[in-house]
Amino acid sequence: MFENFTKSIIVYLEQDKYSENLVNKLTNRIKNTNNQKEVINSSYCIGLLSFNERAIKKLIENFDLYRDQLEIPKVNENFRNLI
């Protein structure tokens, strides 16, 4: 249900001006939560975004915020799908 809802609204948020801000907010959310489901959901949302150069740069800059969570298989898969 979460994934279907997210796919339907992400279309409206994929404009370039929103991508960088969403990457920043979602990577910070991954760092600041202890809830594994929230980490997985945030990484899923990141995987749905269309990336422009600034959003990619922000994702790289924020790597330390989500590095530890890449050990979770589903989170790792969501980030691998970006490549």
C-alpha positions as CSV (number, residue, x, y, z in Angstrom):
1,M,0.0,0.0,0.0
2,F,2.8,2.4,0.9
3,E,4.6,1.7,-2.3
4,N,1.5,2.2,-4.5
5,F,0.7,5.5,-2.8
6,T,4.3,6.7,-3.1
7,K,4.5,5.9,-6.8
8,S,1.3,7.8,-7.4
9,I,2.5,11.0,-5.7
10,I,6.1,11.0,-6.6
11,V,5.2,12.0,-10.2
12,Y,4.1,15.4,-8.9
13,L,7.3,15.9,-6.9
14,E,9.8,14.9,-9.6
15,Q,10.5,18.4,-10.8
16,D,14.2,19.3,-10.5
17,K,13.7,21.9,-7.8
18,Y,12.2,19.3,-5.5
19,S,14.7,16.5,-6.1
20,E,17.6,17.9,-4.2
21,N,15.4,18.9,-1.3
22,L,13.8,15.5,-1.1
23,V,17.1,13.7,-1.2
24,N,18.3,15.9,1.7
25,K,15.2,15.3,3.8
26,L,15.0,11.6,3.1
27,T,18.7,10.9,3.8
28,N,18.4,12.9,7.1
29,R,15.3,10.9,8.0
30,I,17.3,7.6,7.4
31,K,20.0,8.8,9.8
32,N,17.6,10.1,12.5
33,T,15.3,7.1,12.9
34,N,15.6,3.8,14.8
35,N,12.7,2.3,12.9
36,Q,13.9,-0.1,10.2
37,K,10.6,0.2,8.3
38,E,11.0,3.9,8.0
39,V,14.6,3.5,6.8
40,I,13.4,1.1,4.1
41,N,10.5,3.3,3.1
42,S,12.8,6.4,2.9
43,S,15.3,4.5,0.7
44,Y,12.4,3.3,-1.5
45,C,11.3,6.9,-2.0
46,I,14.9,7.9,-2.9
47,G,14.9,5.2,-5.5
48,L,11.8,6.5,-7.2
49,L,13.2,10.0,-7.7
50,S,14.5,11.4,-11.0
51,F,18.0,12.6,-10.3
52,N,19.5,15.8,-11.7
53,E,23.1,16.7,-11.2
54,R,22.4,18.7,-8.0
55,A,20.3,15.8,-6.5
56,I,23.1,13.3,-7.2
57,K,25.7,15.7,-5.6
58,K,23.4,15.9,-2.5
59,L,23.1,12.1,-2.3
60,I,26.9,11.8,-2.4
61,E,27.4,14.6,0.1
62,N,25.0,12.8,2.5
63,F,26.5,9.4,2.1
64,D,27.6,9.4,5.8
65,L,24.0,9.8,6.8
66,Y,22.9,6.5,5.3
67,R,26.1,4.4,5.0
68,D,25.4,2.2,8.0
69,Q,21.8,1.5,6.8
70,L,23.1,-0.1,3.6
71,E,23.7,-3.3,5.6
72,I,19.9,-3.8,5.5
73,P,19.3,-5.9,2.3
74,K,16.2,-4.0,1.2
75,V,17.8,-0.6,1.7
76,N,20.9,-1.8,-0.2
77,E,18.7,-3.0,-3.0
78,N,16.9,0.4,-3.2
79,F,20.1,2.3,-3.5
80,R,21.6,-0.2,-6.0
81,N,18.6,0.4,-8.2
82,L,19.8,4.0,-8.6
83,I,22.8,2.9,-10.6
